[in-house]
Amino acid sequence: MDLWHLLIQFVFRVTFGVALCMGVTPARYVTSGFYRVHLWVLMGINTFAALAIFTRQESLEPGAFSWQFLFGVTVGMAFLSYVGSVLWLYEKSAAGELVLFVVAITALIAAGMVTPWSEATSGIGIALAFLDLSSSGLLLGVTLSAMFLGHWYLNTPTMELLPLKRLVILMGIAIVVRTLVSGTGLALQATSPAPLETVFWIFVSFRWLSGILGTLMLALMSWYALQVPNTQSATGILYAGVILTFLGELTSQLLSVDTLYPI
């Protein structure tokens, strides 16, 4: 699995998490522009993923699915994101939410399509691989969505804070779930016969300090900032949270390439 393969899967994880978190954000508290603009973001990153799949066909073959099928699914997600943005433009919130959930489910399936399941040699390995996809996507998506929504409050300061507070709470839950999944994978890998080198532990330390502990600290800081309330400070903290989450999850993907279990 090369870097482009990992990047394509990363895009699918982000798409799953952002679409899911926007879908569970109540539209009665948030203006429709939030959904419309950030569906454009999903359309853009999936267009990038489709171009990457088209130009890096050899890195995806052989696999359980042809690159043409994966390319079609990715183009479909980009198109659905555009359709969703049009629905939100015309205030069709029910249909817009449905599109968000369809995009989320499709992105999770697409992430599974580019996962090398043959390397998961046991039932627990397969279960952890699936939990790794979903929990990673949720953490990436909720952190990014919370930052997006915090930024939207700067444009529309009269909105209620409840949706943003809920996303920060969900961010904390996602960090706990991610800790359990990655911790289980790390414990199983540490007890496996394969020796673990010092460089491996250095990168594991970086992954946990940035993607888990650092992100948890920033989630708590943003929560306390919202109690003031100060959405501008909370948004700035969430910007930093996005950076740490991205670094942590990308490092996790790189580490998990050569291990039996997700780290």
C-alpha angles and dihedrals in degrees: 000000000000130000093266090055090052092047092052090051090047090056090052091050091051091047091051094050098043094046091047094048093047088049093055093044105101110244092209089072099039130059117246092242090074092062095040096051096045093047084061087056090054090047090052098049092046090050086054090049091050091052090048091051091049094049097039099046094138093059090059097049133122099031144127089271130039119246088241091060092047090047090053092050091050093048087048091055091050090050093047090051089055091048090050092051090053091050091052090047088061093042094249092150099166093052090041092055090049090054090050092055092046090052090048094051092044091050092051090050090048091051088053091050092061094044115106096233091173088073091060098087100182142038092256089049091055092045092050091047091055092044088048091056095047099040093045091049091048093051093046092045099046093047092049093043092049089052091048092049093046088053089049090057088061088060095040107027094171094071118109117259095225096095093050092047090051091052091050089051089049088049089057091048091049090052091052092049091046090051091053094047096045092040091053091048092048092049092050092047092049091055094047120104093247111101117240117220128219092251089058092056092047091057092042089055091051091047093052097041093051106028100036115018096029093046092047091052091051092047089055091047092051090048092054091046089056091054091063084042107241112147093176093060092042090052092050090051090049090053087060089045091056091053093049092045092050092048092047096047095044089050089049091053092050092048093047094057093079099032133082092231135037113265 
